Amino acid sequence: MLDPFAPKQIEFLNSCVAKWNLAHGSVRTGKTICTLYGFMHAVDQCPDSKIWMIGYTSTTIYNNAIKLLFDDPIFNVFRPFYTWHPGTKRLTYKEKIISTAGANDESCAGKIQGQTMSLAYCDEMTLYPDSMIDMVDNRLSQPHSRGFAAMNPSHPEHKIKKWIDRGLEGDKNYYSLHWTLDDNPFVDLEYKERIRLSHSGLAYKRNYLGLWCLAEGAIFDFFDTDLHVVSRPPRAAEYWIAGIDVGTTNAFACVLIGVSTGRYEYQGKRLWVEKEYYWDSKDKGRQKTNAEYADAVQEFLEPYGVTKVYVDPSAAAFKEDLRRRGIRPIDANNDVDYGIRKMTNEMQQGNLVVVEDCKNLIREIQGYCWDSKKAKMGIDAPQKINDHACVTGETLITTTNGTIPISKLVQDYNPRDTSSLLNYNSNSKSFEIDNYVNPSLTRHSQEIWELELENGFMLRATPDHKVMTERGYIELQHVMLSDTVLTCNIKNIMDESST
């Protein structure tokens, strides 16, 4: 029955009888096929319908796993017995019902909470919030309960890596198997080489070598001015697009990007950053208004007939100024990880270059580094320099140990401190208790604005500090007299939290 499988897959399928069965390692190794097959075999033997399939989103669990059940012939032994119901997002297998959920979706997490699970299949599990990992783990509470998970590695302090280590130390609840690209004999050498060349730095270590490692050093460590910087556009553009980073205390930048789809040539798709508009208020000695920036962008882009202008979704006031000038902005994708992966792939495949006149962009690419402090806390994030919206030291912060000035929180901070902060979750529209990490003094001698409310509340902060209003989060400098600002009764919320 296991003839179609590679030796590594057979090893996993013969051993996946633990509570958690984890396949981890590089991309394109056959982990998903293998764990999915083991899961379906367990579904066939499961005595009930307490069965779940979970992805990072409800869309990815369908695209990455359920679709495979119908498309890959290796599942033909199960294929006659299951049906997908798109309306309810459920899979039926014989008389059993398999429910699905997205790990980053609060409403889906609510469905799982309180459930007892016999089986769980988890795709891309290292991307889940820790709270979701804990929830699924706790739901697998029956003697016969089992979980199957396939994943690419993350940082070495990740919860899943600790499970793997416990299994290697003899804990029978965790079985794991590490995979490299060479474990997949069905992928040819040319493709393996292409995968190797399309990754670098952190992505290379995790996605090609399959290592659990910290995010360190330059993000675009492969960037070579001889390869990625050109003296002029490589060809005539079919059209142009633009991207805008709206800076307030930081620099404002707009880049013009030429696009050639390869429709009229045999050289393939090409993108290039052709020109930049850059205004650093620190160097220039003054900050421009949104209207001035909109005028500058209009003048900068006017000769090119730009088809799409991508802007930070939170820059509501600036986007309105663009609309008044006949420019219709599109909300950019603010997912930093996606942006890094996309830019890395395009540049390493030779599809994206930068014209040498874009000196500020080139400087920022070369200086874009991973935040070593956050990496040690298990967070993959770029280092941000002079990019902090601040409140003044006397600002009161509500913690589970009482209300204190933020300056005291900075002064007395201990990494082992167990106190937490009261935080407003804009997704769930409710207040929550969250842990805080590394409070610190981030900026000196900055311009300070004051916000005074009708109830007497006063906030002193930098102009880019955001406050929650009925229009959403708005920078302090853009709050209007007509805005309603969200405040809360701390005592009532703390009482509710302890109920």
N, C-alpha and C positions, 0 to 999 in steps of 0.2 A: 504493500500500500504506500510505502514511503519512497518508492523508486524515483518519482519526479523531483525529489528534494536533494539539495546539496548536503554534503557531510555535516556542515555546521547546523543546518536546519534539522537534520535527523537527530543530532545530539540534543538539541533543545526539545524536540517533540518527545523524545524518550525520557526526558527528565523533568518536565514541567508539571510536577504534582504538588508543589508547595502552595502556601496561601498566596504568595506573590511570585509571579514568574516574569522576569524582566529581561528583555533583549535590548542591549544598548551598544552603541558604536557608531561607525561612520555611515554615510548615506549610501543608498543603493546596494545594500548587502543582503536583502531578502528578509530583513527582520519582520516587516509588516506582514508579508505573506505567511511566514512561519507562525508568528504569534496568533494571527487570525485563524489559521488552520487549527492550532491547538485549542483556541477558544471555541470554535464551532464543534470540535469533537467533544468538548466539555458540555456545550449546550445540548448536544444529542443525548447525553447521559444525565442531564440535570433533572431533578424530580419536580421542579416547579418553574414558574415564569418570573422569578425574581432576578431578572437578567438585564444588564445595562451595557450599552456601548457609549463611550464618552470620548469626545474630541476637544481640541482647544475651543472650537466653536461648533455649533450644530451643523454648519455647512462643511467644515473640514472632516467631521466624522463620516459624513456621507461620501465626500470626494475621495478620502484616503482609505477608507475601509469598506463601507457597504457597497460602493460601486465595484470594488475588486471582487466581491462575492459573486457578482453577476458577470463580470467581464473576464476574469482569469479562469481558464479551463481547469486549473488545479483544484477548483472548488466544485467540479461537476458532480462529485459524490454527494454533495449537500444540495446542489442547485434545484433539483425537482421539488424540494420540500419547503422552500422559503419564498416569501412574497414581501415586497416593500410597499408600505402604505404612506405616500408622501404627505397626505393630509394630517395624519397623526404623528408622522415621523417615527413610525414603529416598523419593526421587521418581525414577521411571524415565521416560525420554523415548526412545521408539523402543528401540534396543538399549543405551542409555547409562544409567548409574546416577549419580544426583546425591545426595550425602551431605549431612547437615545437622549443625549444631553450635551450641551456645550459647557466647558469648564469655566469660561469667562463670562457667562451669562447668569446674572443674579436670579432670574426667573427659573432657569433650568436647575440651578443649584437648589432652589427651594423645593423642586420636585423630588430631589434625591434625599433631602433632609428628612429624617424620620423613617426612611425606608430600610428594610432589611434586604441585603443582596446575597444571592447565591453565587452569581458570576458577574464579573465586570471586565470589559475590554477597554483599555485606555490608550488612545493614540496621542502621540506628542506629549507625553505626560510631564516632561520637564518644563513645559510652558505653563502648566497649571499654577494658580495661586496655592500657597501652602494650605490655606483653609480648605480648598477643594480636595487636595490630596488627603488631608486628614479625614474629611467627611467620607470619601469613598472607602478609605481604609477602615474606618469605624463601622461602616455599613456592612462590610464583609464579615459578619459576626457569627455565622452558622458553622458547625463543624466541617461541612463539606464546601464552604465558600472558597472561591479562588479568584484571583485577579491576574490578567494577562496585560502586559504593557510593552510597547515598542517605543524607543526614543533615541534621539541624538544626545550626546553628553552636554552638560552645562558646567557650572562652576563646581569645584571639589567639595564645597560645603553644602551642596544641595541636599534636600531631604532624601531624594531617591538614591543619591550616592551613598548616604549613610545606611540605607537599607541594603545596598549591594555589599558594603563592607561588613555589615552584620551577618549576611549570608556566607561570606567568605570566611568569617570567623566561627562558623558552625551553627548559626541560628537557622533551624529547619523551616522557618516561616518564609524565608527568602531564597529563591533560586535565581541566579542571574548568569548570563552568558554574554561575553564581550565579542563584538564583531568588527572586522576590518573589511575594506573593499575587496581584498584578496580572497575573502571567504565566499565570494559569489562567483562561481565558475561560469555563470551564464552571461557575465558582462565582459565584453572583449577588451583587449589591452588598449586599443585606441580610445575607447570611451573612458577607461580608468585614467589615462593620461590627461584627457580633456578635463575631467573632474579635478585632478590634481592641480592643473594649471589655472583653473577658474577660482581657486580659493587661496587665501593667504592669511597670515597671522592667526588670529583667534579662530576664524572659520576653517582654516586649513587644519589646525590642531584638533578641532572638535569634529568637523564633518568629513575629513579625509582620514586622519589618524585615529579618530574615535576616542580622543583623550578628554578626561574631566580636568579642566585647567582654568586658571584665573585669566581675566581679561587684563592684559598688560601691554604697555608700550604704545606705539603709534597704531592707530586704527587702520590707516591706509599705508601700511608699511611697505607695500609693493610699489608705491607711487614713484615713478622715475621721470624726471623732467625731459630726458632724452626720448622717452617713449610716449608720454602722456601730455606733453606741452608742445604745441605747434606754433609756427610763426604766423599762419593765416588759416582760415577755414579750409578744410580738406576738399570741399566741393561746393557747388551751388546748393543752397537749401531749397527744399520743396515747400517748407513753411517754417515759421518760428513759433516757439512758445517761451514763456518767461516764468521765473520763480522769484518770489519776494519774501525776504525775511524782515519783518517789521521790527526794527529796533527802537527802543526808547532811550534807556541809559546805555544800551549797547549800540553797535553800528547798524544802520539800515542798509540793506543790500538788495539789489535787483539784478538778476542775471538773464541775459538773452541767449537762448539755446536754439541753434540751428538743427533742423531735422532733415535727413534724407532717408527715405524708406527703402531705397534700392530698387524701387519699382521700375526705374528707367535705366538701371545699370546692373551689372552682374557682381558688383562689389559688396552688396549687402547693406544692411541698415547702418547708419552712422549718426551719432549725436556729437555736437560740440558746443562748448560754452564760448560764444563769440565776443560778447562785450559785457561789462558790468557797470552798474551805477552803485557807488559806495559812499556813504556819508557817516563818518564817525564823529559824533558830537564832542567826544573828548578831545580829539585832535583839532576839530574845526572851531571849538570854543563856544558853540551854541547848538541848541537842539531845535530842529525844524518842527513845525506843526504838521498834523496829518494832511492838511490841505496843501502845504508846501511840498510834502513828499509826493502826493498824488499828482501835482503839477509836474514835478521832476520826472516821475515815471511816465506820464503822458508824453512829455517831450522826448524822453529817452527811447520809447518804443514806437513812436509815431511813424518813422520811416519804414518800418518793417511789416506792417499789417499783421501783427501777432495774433494768432488764433486762440490761444488759451493763456490765461494769466493765473498762476497758482499762488495762493496767499494763505498764511497762517489762519486757521479757522477762528481763533480767538480775537483777531484784529477787527472787531466789528465796526468801529468808527472809521478806521482807515478804508475798509472795503466800501463803506457807504460813500466816502469821498471819491473813490475810483468810479463808482456807478454814476455819480453826478457828472463825470467827465466822459461817459460813454464806454467805460471799460468794465466788463462784467467779470469779476473775479470768481475763481473756482477754489473751493476749500482744498488745501493740500492735505496729503496723508501725513500726519504728524508722528507716525510710528517710526521711531529712531532706528530700531533694529532692522525694519524693512528697508529704510533708506540706505543704511550702511551696506546691507546685502545687495541691494539693487545696484548701487554705485560701484561696488567692488566687482560684481559680475560683468557689468558693462565695460568698465575700464580694462579689466584683465582679458576680456575677449576682444579688445581692440575696437569696441563700438563707441567709446566716449573719450574725447580729448578736450583740452582747454587751450584756447588761444593765449599766447604769451602776454598780451596786454591786460589780462585779468589777474593782475598781480596780487590783489587782496584775496581772491578766491584761492589762488595757488598757495599763498602763505597759510591760509586757514586749513587747507587740505593737509599740508605738511605738518602742521602743528596740532592736528586733531588726535587726541590721545585718550586712552581708557583711563577712567578715574580709579586709581589704585586703592584709595580708601574705601570706595564703594565695592570694589572687587573683593576685598577681604570680608565684606559683610554679605557676600553672595549676590551682589547686584552688578549686572553688566550695564554700564552707563558711560557715555563720554564725559571727559573732564570738562567742567564749565568754569570759565574764568570771567570774573566780573559779570556774572549772569544771574545774580540773585536779587529778587524783589524782597525788600526788607521792611521790618517794623523796628521801631526804636526800642532801646533797652528797657524802658519802663513799662512796655506793653505787658498786660497781665495775660498769663497763659493758664488755662484750667487743666490741671492734671488730677489723676486719681488720688494724689496726696495733698490736694488743695490748690488754691489759686496763688501763683507766684509771678513776679516779673520775669520776663524772658532773660534778662541779664543774669539773674541768679541761676536760672536753668543752665545757662552757658557756663557760668563760673563753677557750679557744683556738679557738672555732668560726670557721670560714671558709666562706662559701657555695660556694667552689670546692674544698673538701675532698673528696677521692675515697674516703676511708675509709668503711666501712659497719658496721652493727651485726648481731650474731647475734640473730635474732628467731624466736619460735615461732609457726608458722602453725597455728591451731586447726582450720582447715578440712582441710588436708592431713595434720595430725597429725605434722608434721616441722619441723625447724629450718631456717631459710633465712637468707641474707645479704641485708639490705635497706639501702638508703640512708637516712640520717637528715637531717632538715631543722630548722634553727632551734631547737636546744636552748637553753633559757633558764630563769632563775629565775622561777617563776610565783606563789609564795605565800610570805608571811612569817609568822613567829610562829604556826605551826599546831601543833595537837596531834599528837604523834608516837607511833605504836605500834611495838612490837618483835615480830617473829616469829622464834622460835628453833626450828630443826629438830633431829632426833636426830643428824644428822651434823655438828652444830656450826655450820651455816650460820645467819647472822643477817641479817634484813632490817629496816631502820628506815624507816617510811613513814607517810604520812597514813592515817587509818582507811579512806578510800574507795579506796585503791590496791588493784587487783585482782591476785590471784595465781592461777596455774593449779593446780587440784586435780582429783581424780578426779570431782568433781561439776561440773567446769567452772570458769570464772573466777569467783572469789568475792572480795568486798571483804575486806580484811585484818581489819576489825572483826567479820566474820561467820565467819571460819575457826574450826573446832572442833578439839578435841584428837583427835577420831577421823578428821580429814581427812588424806589423803595428798597432799603438795604435790609438784608436778613439779619436779625439778632435772635437771641434765645435766652430763656430763663434757665440758668445753669443748674439751680437747685432742682427744678422739676425734672430736667433731663437726667441728672445724676440719680435721683430717686427712681426714675423709670429703669435706668440701667441696672440698678441693684435689686429690682423686683423679680 
